[in-house]
Amino acid sequence: MTAEDLGADRVPVRDDLADLMPYGAPQVDAPVRLNTNETPQLPSAAWLADVATSMQALELNRYPDRRATALREALAEGFGLPASSVWAANGSNEILLQLFQAYGGPGRRLLLFRPGYSAHPLIARVSGTPVIEHELPDDFVLTVAHATQSAGAEQPDIVCVASPNNPTGIPVALEAVEALHEATPGLVVVDEAYVEFGGDSAVTLLDRLPRLVVVRTFSKALRLAGLRLGYLLGHDWVIEDLRRVRLPYHVDGIKQLAGLKALEHRDELLDHIPVIVAERERVAAALADLGAVTWPSAANFILFRAGIDGLFDQLLARGVLVRDFSTSAGTEGCLRVTIGTRDENDAFLDALAGILKEAA
């Protein structure tokens, strides 16, 4: 039975969600998919074998460790922090939702900078948190002055920035993070989903910024997007508050085990990063040679503008799927391409070169 069939019997969704479109990049069966910032290399065979063997000992008839103790302790050890300063959840997006539920909500405000990660305002809206958006400067760099002015003027309860930013790839300088913390009494959230690919981590500021939290993920650099596991580094009072809003047993036993094994195999899971960075620089140079405008990326993707109308559809017609930001505020005419394998990157560059040649 469809929603139309239900008619008056359908229970209306919340008024503030009635026009909300679900988040998600297009999942199109294209030969070359470079639109979701996944890592092109599979996880290591050694990690997969270790997980498969270790799963034999899991008692899946029992609930998992509610506090994910072993996983949090392993994460904490890697950063030189106590386990009480680490939190884990189903991807970094769930952590952001929990943060917005705990410290946002009706009557509180979240400051975001645009262009930025498109899921941030969506997650805030689902949590009932009003959003204030300030535009980044034309070069997309959040300066100390801009951070101070924006946060100082708005006095938000939460301010959230991604570093490196998505879709621009530009990292946020640590001085700008400090400026945000100095200018507002609220929580400062730094989303570091791509930090392993470049940029300085705000983790180094935790010991002197008491209202700072850093959110990370296993999805990108650790090659485990399908695992949906993220973590937070912060102060113990934040972890105590997140327990108030988390669902019971929210991190399942298989995920805890797989994440723990990923940390044990961390070096081999991260060994692709130099390859991705080298390919990123090669693709950026090739885009510049083709006459495209690019921005300096510290992530595993590149934002570019080639000056061709309908470029997203033309690339897709040639078998290459990228992410379309051409109608988004601040990135008009821009597309974002994930760095894939060398063959995938060459397929993208060849397709773009062909389109530009036809348009000349």
Backbone torsions as a table, in degrees:
resi	resn	phi	psi	omega
1	MET	NA	129.9	-178.7
2	THR	-85.6	169.5	177.4
3	ALA	-61.9	-34.4	179.3
4	GLU	-66.1	-36.1	179.2
5	ASP	-65.3	-34.6	-178.5
6	LEU	-68.4	-35.9	178.0
7	GLY	57.1	-125.2	-176.1
8	ALA	-67.8	-15.2	-179.0
9	ASP	-80.4	-9.9	179.7
10	ARG	-71.9	133.2	176.2
11	VAL	-80.1	124.5	-176.7
12	PRO	-70.3	141.9	174.4
13	VAL	-70.2	163.9	176.9
14	ARG	-50.5	139.9	-177.9
15	ASP	-55.3	-39.3	-175.8
16	ASP	-75.8	-5.4	177.9
17	LEU	-111.4	-0.7	-171.8
18	ALA	-60.5	-33.7	-178.6
19	ASP	-105.4	13.0	-177.0
20	LEU	-80.7	126.5	177.1
21	MET	-92.1	136.5	179.6
22	PRO	-60.9	146.1	177.7
23	TYR	-71.6	145.9	173.1
24	GLY	159.2	132.7	172.2
25	ALA	-75.9	150.1	179.3
26	PRO	-58.1	131.3	176.0
27	GLN	-102.7	91.1	-175.6
28	VAL	-111.6	139.1	-178.9
29	ASP	-81.8	72.9	179.2
30	ALA	-99.3	150.6	178.8
31	PRO	-59.1	-35.5	-179.5
32	VAL	-124.1	110.0	-176.8
33	ARG	-108.7	107.8	-177.0
34	LEU	-128.2	48.8	-172.6
35	ASN	-122.5	-9.1	-173.4
36	THR	-122.4	13.5	174.2
37	ASN	58.5	28.4	173.2
38	GLU	-77.5	158.7	173.7
39	THR	-82.1	131.7	-175.9
40	PRO	-71.8	-24.7	-178.4
41	GLN	-83.4	140.1	174.9
42	LEU	-67.1	157.7	171.3
43	PRO	-60.1	160.0	-176.2
44	SER	-66.4	149.6	177.7
45	ALA	-63.4	-33.4	-180.0
46	ALA	-65.2	-41.9	177.1
47	TRP	-63.2	-46.0	-178.0
48	LEU	-61.3	-42.7	179.3
49	ALA	-66.0	-39.4	179.6
50	ASP	-64.0	-43.0	178.5
51	VAL	-64.0	-45.3	-178.2
52	ALA	-60.5	-42.7	179.6
53	THR	-68.0	-45.5	-176.0
54	SER	-68.0	-27.2	-179.9
55	MET	-63.9	-21.7	-179.2
56	GLN	-60.9	-26.4	-176.9
57	ALA	-91.1	-4.7	-179.3
58	LEU	-72.4	135.3	175.0
59	GLU	-96.3	84.2	-174.6
60	LEU	-74.4	-4.6	171.8
61	ASN	-79.2	-9.7	179.3
62	ARG	-108.6	152.3	174.6
63	TYR	-66.7	150.7	179.3
64	PRO	-75.0	169.9	174.0
65	ASP	-58.7	115.7	-174.7
66	ARG	-60.7	-28.9	-176.5
67	ARG	-99.8	2.5	-179.0
68	ALA	47.5	48.7	-169.7
69	THR	-59.2	-50.5	-176.2
70	ALA	-62.9	-41.2	179.8
71	LEU	-64.9	-45.2	-179.1
72	ARG	-66.3	-38.2	178.2
73	GLU	-65.3	-39.7	178.9
74	ALA	-66.9	-42.0	175.8
75	LEU	-61.6	-44.8	-178.8
76	ALA	-60.9	-42.5	-179.7
77	GLU	-61.0	-38.6	-179.6
78	GLY	-65.8	-25.9	-179.1
79	PHE	-106.8	1.4	-179.2
80	GLY	68.5	34.3	-179.1
81	LEU	-118.6	160.2	171.2
82	PRO	-74.2	152.5	179.9
83	ALA	-60.8	-24.7	178.8
84	SER	-68.3	-8.9	178.5
85	SER	-103.2	9.6	-176.1
86	VAL	-124.7	141.4	178.8
87	TRP	-132.7	149.9	177.9
88	ALA	-132.6	150.2	-179.9
89	ALA	-160.0	-176.3	-175.6
90	ASN	-81.2	77.1	-177.1
91	GLY	85.4	157.1	179.7
92	SER	-65.3	-25.4	179.2
93	ASN	-65.4	-36.4	177.0
94	GLU	-66.8	-36.3	177.4
95	ILE	-63.3	-42.5	177.2
96	LEU	-61.5	-41.7	176.6
97	LEU	-59.8	-44.5	179.8
98	GLN	-64.0	-39.4	177.4
99	LEU	-63.7	-43.1	-179.6
100	PHE	-69.3	-33.4	175.9
101	GLN	-67.5	-40.5	-175.5
102	ALA	-76.5	-38.6	-172.7
103	TYR	-117.4	-3.8	177.2
104	GLY	-110.8	-138.3	-179.5
105	GLY	94.9	178.1	-179.3
106	PRO	-54.7	135.6	178.6
107	GLY	87.6	-5.3	176.5
108	ARG	-120.7	162.0	-172.6
109	ARG	-131.9	145.5	178.3
110	LEU	-114.6	129.4	176.3
111	LEU	-98.2	126.0	174.8
112	LEU	-124.5	158.4	175.7
113	PHE	-113.8	139.8	-176.0
114	ARG	-119.2	136.1	4.5
115	PRO	-74.7	146.5	-179.6
116	GLY	-155.6	-174.9	-177.4
117	TYR	-61.8	121.7	-171.9
118	SER	-67.5	-19.3	178.7
119	ALA	-77.0	-20.9	-177.9
120	HIS	-59.0	-53.5	179.2
121	PRO	-67.0	-30.2	178.5
122	LEU	-66.6	-46.5	178.8
123	ILE	-62.3	-39.8	178.3
124	ALA	-62.2	-42.5	-178.7
125	ARG	-63.9	-41.4	178.0
126	VAL	-61.5	-35.1	179.9
127	SER	-81.8	-0.9	-179.9
128	GLY	77.3	23.0	-176.9
129	THR	-98.9	118.9	175.9
130	PRO	-62.9	142.0	-175.6
131	VAL	-116.0	136.4	169.4
132	ILE	-111.7	130.0	179.6
133	GLU	-116.7	128.3	173.7
134	HIS	-110.2	143.0	-179.6
135	GLU	-78.9	138.6	171.0
136	LEU	-73.1	158.2	173.9
137	PRO	-60.0	170.8	-175.4
138	ASP	-59.3	-29.8	179.8
139	ASP	-88.1	3.9	176.6
140	PHE	67.6	15.2	-179.7
141	VAL	-96.5	124.1	176.4
142	LEU	-82.8	103.2	-178.9
143	THR	-83.2	165.9	175.6
144	VAL	-59.3	-43.7	-178.7
145	ALA	-63.4	-43.2	-179.4
146	HIS	-67.2	-40.7	178.6
147	ALA	-63.3	-44.5	-178.8
148	THR	-64.7	-44.0	-178.0
149	GLN	-65.8	-45.8	-176.0
150	SER	-67.4	-51.9	-178.8
151	ALA	-67.4	-37.2	179.5
152	GLY	-66.1	-39.2	-179.3
153	ALA	-71.6	-36.7	-173.7
154	GLU	-91.2	-29.1	-176.2
155	GLN	48.1	57.0	-176.3
156	PRO	-73.0	159.9	174.0
157	ASP	-77.3	-29.0	175.7
158	ILE	-139.9	142.0	167.9
159	VAL	-127.5	133.8	-175.0
160	CYS	-128.7	127.1	175.9
161	VAL	-130.5	148.0	174.4
162	ALA	-101.5	135.4	-179.8
163	SER	-143.4	113.0	-5.1
164	PRO	-60.8	149.5	-176.6
165	ASN	-74.4	153.4	175.9
166	ASN	-123.5	118.2	24.7
167	PRO	-103.0	5.6	-171.1
168	THR	-80.0	-27.6	-176.4
169	GLY	81.0	0.7	-175.5
170	ILE	-87.2	128.2	178.5
171	PRO	-75.2	158.6	174.7
172	VAL	-95.6	125.3	-179.9
173	ALA	-63.4	145.9	179.9
174	LEU	-61.3	-30.6	177.6
175	GLU	-64.2	-33.7	177.9
176	ALA	-71.8	-36.6	175.2
177	VAL	-62.1	-44.3	178.0
178	GLU	-62.3	-38.0	179.6
179	ALA	-65.0	-40.3	176.3
180	LEU	-60.7	-44.2	-179.0
181	HIS	-64.8	-37.7	-178.7
182	GLU	-71.2	-32.1	-170.9
183	ALA	-86.8	-13.2	-176.5
184	THR	-138.5	149.4	176.4
185	PRO	-84.7	2.9	-174.3
186	GLY	-87.0	-177.2	178.8
187	LEU	-78.1	134.5	176.9
188	VAL	-108.2	116.8	-176.7
189	VAL	-110.0	122.9	175.8
190	VAL	-111.1	116.0	-178.6
191	ASP	-90.9	105.9	-174.3
192	GLU	-107.0	48.3	-177.7
193	ALA	-60.3	-27.4	-173.4
194	TYR	-118.0	12.5	-169.0
195	VAL	-64.5	-25.6	179.6
196	GLU	-64.8	-19.4	-179.8
197	PHE	-87.1	-12.8	179.2
198	GLY	159.6	160.8	-179.1
199	GLY	94.4	159.4	179.6
200	ASP	-88.1	140.4	-178.9
201	SER	-87.0	138.1	176.9
202	ALA	-74.2	-5.0	176.1
203	VAL	-55.7	-32.8	-179.7
204	THR	-66.3	-12.9	-178.9
205	LEU	-96.4	-6.6	-172.7
206	LEU	-61.1	-33.7	-175.2
207	ASP	-70.8	-14.6	179.6
208	ARG	-127.4	1.5	175.2
209	LEU	-118.2	98.6	-170.4
210	PRO	-70.0	-17.1	-178.3
211	ARG	-110.7	22.5	179.4
212	LEU	-98.2	137.4	168.8
213	VAL	-131.2	146.2	179.8
214	VAL	-119.2	128.1	-177.5
215	VAL	-111.1	133.1	-178.4
216	ARG	-135.2	174.3	-175.4
217	THR	-143.2	156.0	170.9
218	PHE	-88.6	-4.4	-167.9
219	SER	-73.1	-34.9	-168.2
220	LYS	-96.4	-82.7	-174.0
221	ALA	-64.7	-31.0	-179.7
222	LEU	-85.5	3.7	172.6
223	ARG	66.0	25.5	-171.6
224	LEU	-123.2	47.3	179.0
225	ALA	-59.6	-34.0	-179.4
226	GLY	-73.2	-12.4	-179.5
227	LEU	-80.3	-30.9	-177.7
228	ARG	56.5	67.9	-179.8
229	LEU	-136.1	130.3	177.4
230	GLY	-136.1	170.8	179.8
231	TYR	-150.5	160.7	-179.2
232	LEU	-124.2	140.6	173.5
233	LEU	-118.0	125.8	-176.9
234	GLY	-165.5	-138.9	-179.0
235	HIS	-115.4	156.2	-169.8
236	ASP	-60.8	-30.3	-178.6
237	TRP	-68.4	-28.9	176.6
238	VAL	-67.3	-44.8	179.8
239	ILE	-62.5	-40.0	177.1
240	GLU	-60.0	-41.0	-179.3
241	ASP	-71.7	-35.5	179.9
242	LEU	-66.4	-27.1	176.7
243	ARG	-64.3	-22.5	-179.6
244	ARG	-70.4	-27.0	-173.4
245	VAL	-112.8	-10.6	-178.4
246	ARG	-70.7	150.3	175.9
247	LEU	-75.9	156.3	179.1
248	PRO	-60.5	133.3	175.3
249	TYR	51.1	47.8	-169.3
250	HIS	-72.2	-23.2	176.9
251	VAL	-105.5	110.7	-172.6
252	ASP	-70.2	165.8	-174.8
253	GLY	-65.4	-38.8	178.6
254	ILE	-63.5	-42.1	-179.8
255	LYS	-65.5	-41.6	178.0
256	GLN	-61.4	-43.4	179.8
257	LEU	-65.1	-47.1	-178.8
258	ALA	-62.6	-38.8	177.8
259	GLY	-67.3	-40.6	178.1
260	LEU	-62.6	-43.0	178.6
261	LYS	-67.5	-32.3	177.2
262	ALA	-63.4	-37.9	178.0
263	LEU	-68.7	-35.0	176.6
264	GLU	-67.5	-30.4	-179.9
265	HIS	-104.5	22.4	-171.3
266	ARG	-54.3	-47.4	-174.8
267	ASP	-59.9	-44.3	-178.2
268	GLU	-73.3	-29.9	177.7
269	LEU	-71.9	-25.6	-178.7
270	LEU	-96.2	-0.5	-172.3
271	ASP	-71.6	-6.9	177.5
272	HIS	-83.7	-11.5	-171.9
273	ILE	-59.8	-45.5	177.2
274	PRO	-57.8	-33.6	178.2
275	VAL	-66.9	-44.5	179.5
276	ILE	-62.9	-43.7	-179.0
277	VAL	-63.9	-43.1	178.7
278	ALA	-63.4	-41.1	177.7
279	GLU	-66.2	-37.2	177.5
280	ARG	-58.9	-45.6	-178.9
281	GLU	-68.8	-36.4	177.6
282	ARG	-64.9	-45.2	-179.9
283	VAL	-65.9	-39.8	179.1
284	ALA	-61.9	-43.0	178.9
285	ALA	-64.8	-40.1	178.9
286	ALA	-65.9	-38.8	176.9
287	LEU	-62.4	-41.8	178.3
288	ALA	-63.7	-40.1	178.2
289	ASP	-62.6	-30.1	178.5
290	LEU	-81.7	-3.6	178.5
291	GLY	91.8	7.8	179.4
292	ALA	-79.2	150.8	172.9
293	VAL	-88.6	130.3	177.7
294	THR	-129.1	165.1	174.6
295	TRP	-118.5	146.9	-175.9
296	PRO	-66.5	112.7	-174.6
297	SER	-99.9	138.5	171.7
298	ALA	-110.0	13.5	-177.3
299	ALA	-110.6	-162.9	177.5
300	ASN	-103.9	34.4	178.4
301	PHE	-153.5	167.4	179.9
302	ILE	-135.8	132.1	171.5
303	LEU	-91.4	133.0	-178.2
304	PHE	-145.7	158.9	175.7
305	ARG	-132.0	123.2	-176.1
306	ALA	-108.9	-3.5	176.1
307	GLY	73.5	25.5	179.7
308	ILE	-117.7	122.9	176.2
309	ASP	-68.0	140.0	177.2
310	GLY	69.0	24.3	-175.0
311	LEU	-64.8	-36.9	179.4
312	PHE	-56.5	-49.8	-178.5
313	ASP	-66.6	-35.3	179.9
314	GLN	-68.2	-39.0	176.1
315	LEU	-65.6	-42.0	179.9
316	LEU	-63.3	-37.4	177.6
317	ALA	-62.8	-23.2	177.2
318	ARG	-97.5	12.6	173.9
319	GLY	88.7	12.4	-177.6
320	VAL	-118.9	120.0	-180.0
321	LEU	-103.4	121.2	174.6
322	VAL	-120.2	-173.4	179.7
323	ARG	-104.3	131.4	-174.4
324	ASP	-95.0	114.2	174.1
325	PHE	-116.1	17.0	-170.8
326	SER	-67.9	-21.3	179.7
327	THR	-110.6	7.8	179.6
328	SER	-85.1	146.3	-178.5
329	ALA	-62.2	128.3	177.7
330	GLY	92.5	-20.1	-179.7
331	THR	-124.3	34.1	-178.7
332	GLU	-54.6	131.8	178.6
333	GLY	79.4	4.3	-174.9
334	CYS	-99.8	149.9	169.9
335	LEU	-123.7	158.5	176.7
336	ARG	-122.8	129.4	180.0
337	VAL	-116.1	127.8	174.1
338	THR	-75.7	144.4	175.1
339	ILE	-79.6	117.4	179.8
340	GLY	-105.7	-150.0	174.0
341	THR	-71.3	166.6	179.5
342	ARG	-59.5	-41.3	179.2
343	ASP	-64.1	-41.3	178.5
344	GLU	-65.5	-42.2	179.4
345	ASN	-64.2	-39.3	177.9
346	ASP	-65.6	-38.2	178.2
347	ALA	-62.2	-41.3	176.9
348	PHE	-62.8	-48.9	-177.3
349	LEU	-64.7	-39.0	178.1
350	ASP	-64.5	-42.1	179.6
351	ALA	-64.5	-43.9	179.7
352	LEU	-64.4	-43.1	178.9
353	ALA	-60.4	-40.4	179.4
354	GLY	-64.4	-40.3	179.6
355	ILE	-67.0	-43.5	179.9
356	LEU	-64.8	-36.3	179.6
357	LYS	-66.6	-41.0	179.0
358	GLU	-66.7	-31.6	-178.0
359	ALA	-80.7	-16.1	-175.8
360	ALA	-69.1	NA	NA
